[in-house]
Every structure is written in structure tokens, then in C-alpha cells.
């Protein structure tokens, strides 16, 4: 199965922005590992924003 190129770029861009990893490191990840990282980073961001909302 071929994974859509646009989806791969979205994942790599998201992770590069948040983790400051270089593109080679991100592209070399297995697809399932990259998806897991995307989910974990999204969870961290969601929890951080919940904390900010509680302060305000």
C-alpha cells in the first residue's frame, strides 16, 4: 500500500515544527511510528492549551 505523499508531508511538517527534528530523521521513521509521534505531540499540545485556558 502506498501512503499519500501529501499526508506524509503534513505529518513531517507538523513534527518538524514541534520537535525541531531534521527532515531526514522524520522521513526515515516507519509510518506507524510517525503517526504515533503525531498523536503524542497533539495530545501534549491539547493538554498544554487546557492548562492555559484554566489559568485565564
Buried (B, 14 or more C-beta within 10 A) or exposed (E): EEEEEEEBEEBBEBBBEBEEBEEEEBEEBEEEEBBEBBEEBEEEEEEEEEEEEEEE
